[in-house]
Structure formats: structure tokens, C-alpha cells
Amino acid sequence: MHVVILGGGFCGATVAKLLDAVEGLETTLITKTSFFEYNPSAHKCLNDPSYQGYIRVPYNAFLKNTHILIDGVTSIHSDRVVTSSKEISFDFLVIATGVDYPIYLKNTKNVFKMTCSQDALKIHKSLKGASSVLIVGGGYIGTEISAEIACKMKDCQVTLVHSPKRLLERSSVIASRYAEYFLRKRHVQILFGEKVIDHKKDVFLTNTKRSIRSDVTIWCTGTRSNPFFIDDLKGDNLSKDQRIKVNDYFQLPGHPHIYAGGDITNIVEEKTARKAEIHARFIARNILCQYNKKRCRRYESRSSPLVISLGDLYGITQFNKMVFAGFGHGLFKEIIEWWTLQQFHK
Ligand SMILES: Cc1cc2nc3c(=O)[nH]c(=O)nc-3n(C[C@H](O)[C@H](O)[C@H](O)COP(=O)(O)OP(=O)(O)OC[C@H]3O[C@@H](n4cnc5c(N)ncnc54)[C@H](O)[C@@H]3O)c2cc1C
């Protein structure tokens, strides 16, 4: 039995690790880089590029039996995957290629996205000598980045533009208020209810015709799911927002041997690293159930804790409707990072 896994992020790397040593299974991981990266901590590389080495784990350090193919998937069919260099047949397929983080501006000079440590290193270079930074989007990523820069680059004026009326708008009001209080106390200018729509020569224009000058701009808003490679697979597989439709077992309807997990799925829940790992556990177990002709396990989305760091020491921890914020929660995120990376180092 051959299991092919597409994408080596939180979901794909976890499935590969869980199936790596299973007797009778041959596993192949196809992904674009040779290492797993803990991207929730990528913002730490903005000030400390050496942190990159700490959050990356080469796949061959924890996948001893899995074939690793560093390549991009170009199309999938019901029995095989096509990459830019090969065609590989499978008995089971797992699609875990995540989402893109596009910049919705025509002029992207000095505008950066922040999706991984490599992006952070590019921003790090540009931040040298910068006196103003504009962050577009005050969700989890934009809020963490604003705090990181405000805490560690005190001579830099940080402006955060967020179109909803509060930061972290999908979280509780207490979390939003704490994040806003924390950032304002560190002189971050926060503009609510506005969208950045245009950019000319380091001046950014919002929909209320406000102009903001910025040396470095970090785009932290909007994700796009773009599983173009699925087009050749027969069936109605995509939701309106281009996410892959899955049933309660993470299988594509009509294709019980093809699974999808992580951010790319149409499951209605907060898209997080923790969720992607939980999806992976279900997918690995259900593949083994199918292989051993047992009943698969049904997934029900439940809330899981989310930690947002604000600098190294402060942060916000949310679980269900409970919110804890203040000193120590940044360290809590570091413990989660250490624990997660330990799982991959084992
Ligand atoms: C900067 C940042 C900070 C974040 N902070 C947090 C946080 O604090 N807490 C939290 O829970 N979540 C956080 N998230 C979200 C979390 O990282 C995602 O929810 C999680 O990575 C989703 O896992 P995934 O496996 O679905 O996709 P990903 O982890 O994105 O992995 C996708 C993989 O697929 C590969 N790939 C893509 N296209 C192809 C292709 N065509 N062929 C082959 N391989 C391909 C990619 O190289 C990548 O390895 C953050 C995200 C970002 C970007």
C-alpha cells in the first residue's frame, strides 16, 4: 500500500511521522522544502535571524522510512499524482498543501508578506535603518508582528491598519481590548475601520483617503486557497472559497481513498496549527482503519487553546470563552513551540 502526502506543514508532516514506521505501508512526502518549520514563531526571526535554525527540522531527521520528494504538485488524478518531475501512483492520498497569503496591492515595492522565517529574514534586512513600519491587518499574525516590532525596535513608529472595529475580531472582546491596550502603551498607532487600497512611492492610501508614509510595510491580511492541481480530479470538490470539501472522515466525497486536512479544507473552524495537527491524527488513523478494514473515526470540531504572544514575555491565552492575558503568556507560547518541535525531533 502506497500513501502519498502532499505538503509538509503541520498536517502533512504529522501524517508522515505517524505513518513512517507502519509495517506494510510505503509512504512518500511531496513538498516544496526539505524541512518542517514551526511558522507560528517565524516573527521572532524579524529581530533575531539565528532563530530560524531553531524552528526548522529537516524531514530526514524524523522520517526514517518515508521517501521525501522536494517538488511542487501540478495535478492529481484518482490514482496518481503529477509533480514537475515525476508521476507517482498511490493507494491513499493526503492533500495538505495549506493556503497562500497574497498581497492585494499592485505596487508591492517594500511591501512584504510574513508567512515563514525566510520572509522574516527579508523583512529583517529592510528594517535596518527604517523609521516607520506599517502593518496591514490586526488578526493574530498582524498583532503578534506589531508587538514584536514595538517591543524590540523602540525607535520605529509602528502603524497598524485594521478594517474591523477591534483587533483579533474573531476572539473575545477581552482579548481584543488587552491586545489594543498592550500595543497603544508601546506607542503603536492603530487605525480601525480602514483598508489600505493603494501604494505610491512609500505612501499608502486607505479607503478613507488617509495617506500613511512607511519605509517597510508588512501585509498580514487575507488568505487564498488555490488547489489548482485538483482540477483533473473528477467531481465537485471545491467550496465557493476554493477550499477542498471533505466529509466527517476528512475524505473527499466520492473519493474515500483521498483525504485532505489542515487549512486547505472547507471545515468551518479557526484555521490553526493545532487544528491541522488534530486533522493529521484523524487522517493517519482513518487510513490505517481503511487498510485494516475497520470503521473510520468521525471528526467533530472542538475548540482548542490558542496563544498569541505579545513580545517575548506577554501574551493572550484563549480557551473556549476563557481568556487569560498578561505577563507569562509569551513564555507559554515558547513552551508550546518547544514541545511541538520536540515531537518532530524524536
Ligand atoms: C506567520 C504565521 C503565524 C502563525 N501563527 C500561528 C499561531 O500562533 N498559532 C496557530 O495555531 N497557528 C498559526 N498560524 C497558522 C498555522 O501556521 C496554519 O494554520 C498551519 O500551518 C496549517 O497547516 P497546514 O498543514 O494546513 O498547512 P501549512 O503548514 O501551510 O503547510 C503546507 C505545506 O504544503 C507545501 N505546499 C504548498 N503547495 C504545494 C504544492 N503545490 N506542492 C507541494 N507542496 C506544496 C508547503 O511548502 C508547506 O510545506 C500561523 C501562520 C502564519 C503564516
The ligand as an ORCA input file, in Angstrom:
! r2SCAN-3c Opt
* xyz 0 1
  C       3.204     33.814     10.174
  C       2.187     32.833     10.671
  C       1.953     32.729     12.045
  C       1.023     31.821     12.525
  N       0.828     31.741     13.869
  C       0.024     30.765     14.354
  C      -0.094     30.578     15.758
  O       0.495     31.314     16.552
  N      -0.874     29.560     16.192
  C      -1.527     28.730     15.337
  O      -2.182     27.765     15.795
  N      -1.472     28.907     14.000
  C      -0.699     29.904     13.497
  N      -0.608     30.083     12.143
  C      -1.437     29.251     11.254
  C      -0.789     27.900     11.052
  O       0.555     28.054     10.677
  C      -1.574     27.163      9.967
  O      -2.895     27.007     10.418
  C      -0.935     25.791      9.703
  O       0.363     25.967      9.191
  C      -1.770     24.999      8.700
  O      -1.127     23.789      8.463
  P      -1.262     23.054      7.045
  O      -0.543     21.758      7.208
  O      -2.673     23.050      6.591
  O      -0.504     23.983      6.013
  P       0.979     24.543      6.040
  O       1.576     24.382      7.391
  O       0.906     25.887      5.425
  O       1.784     23.554      5.074
  C       1.567     23.500      3.688
  C       2.744     22.777      3.061
  O       2.437     22.457      1.702
  C       3.529     22.776      0.877
  N       2.987     23.058     -0.462
  C       2.176     24.071     -0.854
  N       1.831     23.945     -2.148
  C       2.435     22.824     -2.598
  C       2.476     22.147     -3.856
  N       1.828     22.600     -4.946
  N       3.217     21.025     -3.944
  C       3.882     20.529     -2.868
  N       3.864     21.106     -1.656
  C       3.161     22.239     -1.518
  C       4.178     23.967      1.551
  O       5.542     24.112      1.172
  C       4.016     23.578      3.032
  O       5.078     22.745      3.459
  C       0.297     30.992     11.623
  C       0.530     31.119     10.247
  C       1.456     32.011      9.772
  C       1.686     32.126      8.302
*
